[in-house]
């Protein structure tokens, strides 16, 4: 009943996601740095990039937390059902 949760992703997939995130963030940061615009415009774009990245992390955390909560509720419901089925005796006659 207390089996550890198994990871759904492989190490290669995890590495690919981390590298992809790092490459895309770095490329966008370099692109912002070399834009032929003023400092205020560059700063605005950098803050926008930072806000987008932090929002993406927050969204991923919220989705993960909701999924974990649903898995816990499902496990509790399954344990309750198993207990009821184990305690149920179909041949027991009430009042005898």
C-alpha positions in Angstrom: 0.0 0.0 0.0 2.9 2.3 0.7 4.6 1.7 -2.6 6.9 4.6 -3.7 5.7 6.7 -6.6 7.5 5.8 -9.8 8.9 8.5 -12.0 7.1 8.9 -15.3 10.1 10.4 -17.1 13.5 9.1 -18.0 16.8 10.7 -17.1 17.3 11.5 -20.8 14.0 13.3 -21.1 14.8 15.3 -17.9 18.2 16.3 -19.3 16.6 17.2 -22.7 14.0 19.4 -20.9 16.7 21.2 -18.8 19.0 21.8 -21.8 16.1 23.0 -23.9 15.0 25.4 -21.2 18.6 26.7 -20.7 19.2 27.1 -24.4 15.9 28.9 -25.1 16.4 31.2 -22.1 20.0 32.0 -23.1 19.2 32.6 -26.7 16.4 35.0 -25.8 18.6 36.8 -23.3 21.4 37.2 -25.9 18.8 38.4 -28.4 17.5 41.0 -26.0 21.1 42.1 -25.2 21.9 42.7 -28.9 18.7 44.4 -29.9 19.3 47.8 -31.5 17.1 49.6 -29.0 17.6 51.8 -25.9 18.3 50.6 -22.4 14.8 51.1 -21.2 13.3 49.0 -23.9 15.9 46.3 -23.3 15.2 46.4 -19.6 11.5 46.1 -20.2 12.0 43.0 -22.4 14.3 41.5 -19.8 11.7 41.9 -17.1 9.1 40.4 -19.4 11.4 37.4 -20.0 11.9 37.0 -16.2 8.2 37.3 -15.5 7.3 34.7 -18.2 9.9 32.2 -16.8 8.7 32.6 -13.2 5.0 32.3 -14.3 5.8 29.1 -16.2 7.5 27.6 -13.1 4.5 28.6 -10.9 2.1 27.1 -13.4 4.0 23.9 -13.6 4.1 23.7 -9.7 0.3 24.3 -9.5 -0.4 21.6 -12.1 1.9 19.2 -10.3 0.4 19.9 -6.9 -3.2 19.4 -8.2 -2.2 16.1 -9.8 -0.6 14.9 -6.6 -3.6 15.9 -4.6 -5.9 13.9 -7.0 -3.6 10.9 -6.7 -3.8 11.0 -2.9 -7.6 11.3 -2.9 -7.8 8.4 -5.3 -5.5 6.3 -3.0 -7.6 7.1 0.0 -10.9 6.3 -1.8 -9.3 3.0 -3.0 -8.2 2.1 0.5 -11.7 2.7 1.8 -13.3 0.6 -0.9 -10.8 -2.2 -0.2 -11.6 -2.1 3.5 -15.4 -2.2 2.9 -15.0 -5.1 0.5 -12.8 -7.0 2.9 -15.3 -6.5 5.8 -18.3 -7.4 3.8 -19.7 -10.8 4.2 -22.4 -11.6 1.6 -23.6 -14.7 3.5 -24.2 -12.9 6.8 -27.9 -12.6 7.7 -28.9 -9.5 9.7 -30.9 -10.0 12.9 -30.1 -13.7 13.4 
